Amino acid sequence: MAERPVIAVVGPTATGKSDLAVALAAQLGGEVVNADSMQLYVGMDIGTAKLAPENRGGIAHHLLDVWPITKSAAVAEYQALARATIAEIHDRGHLPVLVGGSGLYLRGALDHLEFPGESPEIRGRLYGELTAGGPGRLHTRLAALDPAAAAAILPTNGRRIVRALEVIELTGRPFTATMPGFDSIYDCTQVGLDRDDVDERVAQRVHAMMAAGLLDEVRGLLPAGLRDSPTAGKALGYAQLLDCLTDAGGIRHDPANAVEATIRATRRFVRRQRSWFRRDPRVRWLDAAAPDLVEAARRALPPTL
């Protein structure tokens, strides 16, 4: 086996990444490392498509349920956690299999990526603007300063917009200029999944989540601080359903509207994920609808694995 090998299963949501990661880990003596930013949160299970323990094939899964709902996401902190976890898996003689659709988290774990510092003064001022005027105007400003960053960040994601503008003001360079070339610190193979029917699968998945109790999951997370959470409360599905609920958990608006809004927002997110991952020339793309997907993924891996 090659020195410090790592596999990463990447690509848009609703393409079957988690199941493929489990299958590859089972065949190759691997352990799975989560690289989905929302699956890091305790209690966010249904809406993040977190695999239930009984669906993990007996494979060890890491970096699930590590942050409380109230914590603001921190990619640099995830980077440290992921690299420590990868090192522990290597020390056990096993193969780390990263899986997720959060592109910046994956690059933070895998690549020579150093995160710029922070300025509480700049950030506080930008958050003041966010509170006063919403994320739309800040996203427009970001699009003028760094079109590539604006294309990769949802216009509703105020936290990430603020961070991008903070870095631009702090460094005097576009936020995307802080991203290095595609150079991993590991002997890494990235398998990308995509398929033509993702839009349909997104709709099916959101409806299945509702049937599985997503509304009750959101309601149950209200006492933990979901509504005021700077990151978890903005997650796809959770944000839309929060708008339907009162602070006491009662129904304020028809959840059917939130379901349709979630489907639309998730489809937009899929397009952004595609744009992000397609820029990386290292990703070996596979048709996730192929009947021999696991075998095709094995063929995409180095023979040393």
C-alpha positions as CSV (number, residue, x, y, z in Angstrom):
1,M,0.0,0.0,0.0
2,A,1.3,3.5,-0.9
3,E,2.5,5.8,1.8
4,R,-0.3,7.8,3.5
5,P,-3.0,6.9,1.0
6,V,-6.4,8.6,1.3
7,I,-9.6,8.2,-0.8
8,A,-12.1,11.0,-1.0
9,V,-15.6,10.4,-2.4
10,V,-16.9,13.8,-3.6
11,G,-19.5,15.5,-5.7
12,P,-23.0,17.0,-5.5
13,T,-25.6,16.0,-2.9
14,A,-28.1,13.1,-3.6
15,T,-25.6,11.1,-5.7
16,G,-25.0,8.2,-3.3
17,K,-21.6,9.2,-1.9
18,S,-22.1,7.8,1.6
19,D,-23.1,4.4,0.4
20,L,-20.1,4.2,-2.0
21,A,-17.7,5.3,0.8
22,V,-19.0,2.4,3.0
23,A,-18.6,-0.1,0.2
24,L,-15.1,1.0,-0.6
25,A,-14.1,1.0,3.1
26,A,-15.5,-2.5,3.5
27,Q,-13.5,-3.8,0.6
28,L,-10.2,-1.9,1.3
29,G,-9.9,-2.1,5.1
30,G,-11.0,1.5,5.5
31,E,-12.6,3.9,8.0
32,V,-14.9,6.7,6.9
33,V,-14.2,10.3,7.8
34,N,-17.1,12.8,7.4
35,A,-16.5,15.8,5.2
36,D,-20.1,17.2,5.2
37,S,-20.1,20.4,7.2
38,M,-23.7,19.9,8.5
39,Q,-23.2,16.3,9.6
40,L,-20.7,17.6,12.2
41,Y,-23.6,18.8,14.2
42,V,-25.3,16.8,17.0
43,G,-28.9,16.0,16.3
44,M,-29.0,17.0,12.6
45,D,-29.6,13.6,11.2
46,I,-32.5,13.3,8.9
47,G,-32.0,16.7,7.1
48,T,-28.3,16.0,6.5
49,A,-28.8,12.4,5.3
50,K,-26.5,11.2,8.0
51,L,-26.2,7.4,7.8
52,A,-27.8,5.7,10.7
53,P,-25.4,3.4,12.6
54,E,-27.2,0.3,11.3
55,N,-26.5,1.5,7.7
56,R,-22.8,2.0,8.2
57,G,-21.9,-1.6,7.4
58,G,-20.0,-2.1,10.6
59,I,-17.4,0.5,9.3
60,A,-16.0,3.0,11.8
61,H,-17.3,6.5,11.0
62,H,-15.5,9.6,12.3
63,L,-16.4,13.3,12.7
64,L,-20.1,12.9,13.0
65,D,-21.9,14.6,15.8
66,V,-18.9,16.5,17.1
67,W,-20.2,20.1,17.4
68,P,-23.2,21.4,19.3
69,I,-25.9,23.2,17.4
70,T,-24.9,26.6,18.7
71,K,-21.3,26.4,17.4
72,S,-20.3,28.5,14.4
73,A,-18.7,26.5,11.7
74,A,-14.9,26.8,11.6
75,V,-13.1,25.2,8.6
76,A,-9.7,25.6,10.2
77,E,-10.9,23.7,13.3
78,Y,-12.3,21.0,11.0
79,Q,-9.0,20.8,9.2
80,A,-7.2,20.0,12.5
81,L,-9.8,17.4,13.5
82,A,-9.7,15.8,10.1
83,R,-5.9,15.6,9.8
84,A,-5.6,14.2,13.4
85,T,-8.3,11.6,12.5
86,I,-6.6,10.6,9.3
87,A,-3.3,10.2,11.1
88,E,-4.9,7.9,13.7
89,I,-6.5,5.8,11.0
90,H,-3.1,5.5,9.3
91,D,-1.5,4.5,12.6
92,R,-4.0,1.6,12.8
93,G,-2.9,0.5,9.4
94,H,-6.3,1.3,7.8
95,L,-7.3,3.4,4.9
96,P,-9.0,6.8,5.5
97,V,-12.1,7.3,3.2
98,L,-13.3,10.9,3.3
99,V,-16.8,11.5,2.1
100,G,-18.9,14.7,1.7
101,G,-20.0,17.5,-0.6
102,S,-18.5,20.4,1.4
103,G,-15.7,21.5,-1.0
104,L,-13.8,23.8,1.2
105,Y,-13.8,21.3,4.1
106,L,-12.4,18.6,1.8
107,R,-9.7,20.9,0.5
108,G,-8.9,22.0,4.1
109,A,-8.4,18.4,5.1
110,L,-6.5,17.2,2.1
111,D,-4.6,20.1,0.6
112,H,-1.8,22.6,1.4
113,L,-4.3,25.1,2.6
114,E,-3.7,27.8,5.3
115,F,-6.5,29.9,6.4
116,P,-6.1,33.7,6.7
117,G,-6.3,35.3,10.1
118,E,-9.3,37.1,11.5
119,S,-10.3,40.7,12.4
120,P,-13.0,41.0,15.0
121,E,-13.3,44.7,14.1
122,I,-13.9,44.0,10.4
123,R,-16.1,41.0,11.1
124,G,-18.2,42.9,13.6
125,R,-18.8,45.7,11.2
126,L,-19.8,43.3,8.4
127,Y,-22.1,41.4,10.7
128,G,-23.7,44.7,11.6
129,E,-24.4,45.3,7.9
130,L,-25.7,41.8,7.6
131,T,-28.1,42.3,10.4
132,A,-29.3,45.7,9.1
133,G,-29.6,44.9,5.4
134,G,-29.6,41.1,5.0
135,P,-27.1,39.0,3.0
136,G,-28.3,40.2,-0.5
137,R,-26.4,43.5,-0.6
138,L,-23.3,41.9,0.9
139,H,-23.4,39.1,-1.7
140,T,-23.7,41.8,-4.5
141,R,-20.6,43.5,-3.1
142,L,-18.7,40.2,-3.0
143,A,-19.7,39.5,-6.6
144,A,-18.1,42.8,-7.6
145,L,-14.9,42.1,-5.6
146,D,-14.5,38.3,-6.2
147,P,-17.0,36.8,-8.8
148,A,-15.6,33.3,-8.3
149,A,-16.2,33.4,-4.5
150,A,-19.7,34.8,-5.0
151,A,-20.5,32.0,-7.5
152,A,-19.4,29.4,-4.9
153,I,-21.3,30.9,-1.9
154,L,-25.1,30.9,-1.6
155,P,-26.6,34.5,-1.6
156,T,-28.4,33.5,1.6
157,N,-25.3,32.3,3.5
158,G,-24.5,35.4,5.4
159,R,-21.8,33.8,7.5
160,R,-19.7,32.7,4.6
161,I,-20.3,36.0,2.7
162,V,-19.0,37.9,5.7
163,R,-16.0,35.7,6.0
164,A,-15.1,36.2,2.4
165,L,-15.4,39.9,2.6
166,E,-13.4,39.9,5.8
167,V,-10.6,38.1,4.1
168,I,-10.7,40.4,1.1
169,E,-10.5,43.5,3.4
170,L,-7.8,41.9,5.6
171,T,-5.5,40.7,2.9
172,G,-6.2,43.1,0.0
173,R,-6.7,40.1,-2.3
174,P,-9.7,38.2,-3.6
175,F,-10.9,35.5,-1.2
176,T,-10.3,32.9,-3.9
177,A,-6.7,34.1,-4.2
178,T,-6.0,32.5,-0.8
179,M,-6.8,29.1,-2.3
180,P,-3.6,27.2,-3.3
181,G,-3.1,25.0,-6.3
182,F,-4.5,21.5,-6.4
183,D,-1.8,19.8,-4.3
184,S,-2.6,17.3,-1.6
185,I,-0.5,16.6,1.4
186,Y,-1.5,12.9,1.0
187,D,-1.3,10.3,-1.7
188,C,-5.0,11.0,-2.4
189,T,-7.4,9.7,-5.0
190,Q,-10.7,11.6,-5.4
191,V,-13.6,9.8,-6.8
192,G,-16.4,12.1,-8.0
193,L,-20.0,11.1,-8.3
194,D,-22.6,12.7,-10.5
195,R,-25.7,11.6,-12.4
196,D,-28.2,13.1,-14.9
197,D,-31.3,12.7,-12.6
198,V,-30.0,14.6,-9.6
199,D,-32.8,17.2,-9.7
200,E,-35.4,14.4,-9.5
201,R,-33.5,12.7,-6.8
202,V,-33.3,15.9,-4.8
203,A,-37.1,16.2,-4.8
204,Q,-37.5,12.6,-3.8
205,R,-35.0,12.9,-1.1
206,V,-36.6,16.0,0.5
207,H,-40.0,14.4,0.5
208,A,-38.5,11.2,2.0
209,M,-36.9,13.3,4.7
210,M,-40.2,14.9,5.5
211,A,-41.8,11.4,5.7
212,A,-39.0,10.3,8.0
213,G,-39.8,13.1,10.5
214,L,-37.6,16.1,9.5
215,L,-40.2,18.6,10.8
216,D,-40.1,16.9,14.2
217,E,-36.3,16.9,14.1
218,V,-36.3,20.6,13.5
219,R,-38.9,21.1,16.3
220,G,-36.8,19.0,18.7
221,L,-33.7,21.1,18.1
222,L,-35.4,24.4,19.0
223,P,-34.5,24.1,22.7
224,A,-30.9,23.4,21.7
225,G,-30.7,26.8,20.0
226,L,-31.2,25.9,16.3
227,R,-33.1,29.1,15.4
228,D,-30.2,31.4,16.6
229,S,-27.4,29.1,15.4
230,P,-25.1,31.0,13.0
231,T,-24.5,27.9,10.9
232,A,-26.8,25.0,11.7
233,G,-29.9,27.2,11.6
234,K,-29.0,28.2,8.0
235,A,-28.7,24.6,6.7
236,L,-30.8,23.5,3.8
237,G,-34.2,22.2,4.9
238,Y,-33.6,23.4,8.5
239,A,-33.8,27.1,7.6
240,Q,-36.9,26.7,5.5
241,L,-38.7,24.6,8.2
242,L,-37.7,27.0,10.9
243,D,-39.7,29.7,9.1
244,C,-42.8,27.4,9.5
245,L,-42.5,27.0,13.2
246,T,-43.1,29.3,16.2
247,D,-40.5,29.5,18.9
248,A,-42.7,27.0,20.8
249,G,-42.7,24.6,17.9
250,G,-46.2,25.3,16.7
251,I,-47.0,25.5,13.0
252,R,-46.9,29.1,11.7
253,H,-46.9,28.5,7.9
254,D,-47.8,25.5,5.7
255,P,-44.7,23.2,5.7
256,A,-45.5,22.3,2.0
257,N,-44.1,25.7,1.0
258,A,-41.0,25.0,2.9
259,V,-40.6,21.7,1.2
260,E,-40.7,23.3,-2.2
261,A,-38.4,26.0,-1.1
262,T,-35.9,23.4,0.2
263,I,-36.0,21.5,-3.1
264,R,-35.3,24.7,-5.1
265,A,-32.5,25.8,-2.8
266,T,-30.9,22.3,-2.8
267,R,-31.0,22.2,-6.6
268,R,-29.2,25.5,-6.7
269,F,-26.7,24.1,-4.2
270,V,-26.1,21.1,-6.5
271,R,-25.1,23.4,-9.3
272,R,-22.6,25.2,-7.0
273,Q,-21.1,21.9,-5.9
274,R,-20.7,20.9,-9.5
275,S,-18.9,24.1,-10.3
276,W,-16.6,23.7,-7.3
277,F,-15.6,20.1,-7.8
278,R,-15.4,20.3,-11.6
279,R,-12.6,22.8,-11.3
280,D,-10.4,20.2,-9.6
281,P,-8.6,18.3,-12.3
282,R,-7.7,15.5,-9.8
283,V,-11.3,14.2,-9.5
284,R,-12.0,11.0,-11.4
285,W,-15.7,11.3,-12.3
286,L,-18.0,8.4,-12.4
287,D,-21.7,8.0,-13.3
288,A,-23.4,7.4,-10.0
289,A,-26.2,5.6,-11.8
290,A,-24.0,2.9,-13.2
291,P,-25.0,-0.6,-12.0
292,D,-21.3,-1.5,-11.5
293,L,-20.5,1.7,-9.5
294,V,-18.4,0.0,-6.8
295,E,-16.4,-1.9,-9.4
296,A,-15.9,1.3,-11.5
297,A,-14.7,3.1,-8.4
298,R,-12.2,0.3,-7.6
299,R,-10.9,0.6,-11.2
300,A,-10.4,4.4,-10.6
301,L,-8.1,3.7,-7.7
302,P,-4.4,3.0,-7.8
303,P,-3.5,-0.7,-8.1
304,T,-1.6,-0.3,-4.9
305,L,-4.9,-0.1,-3.1
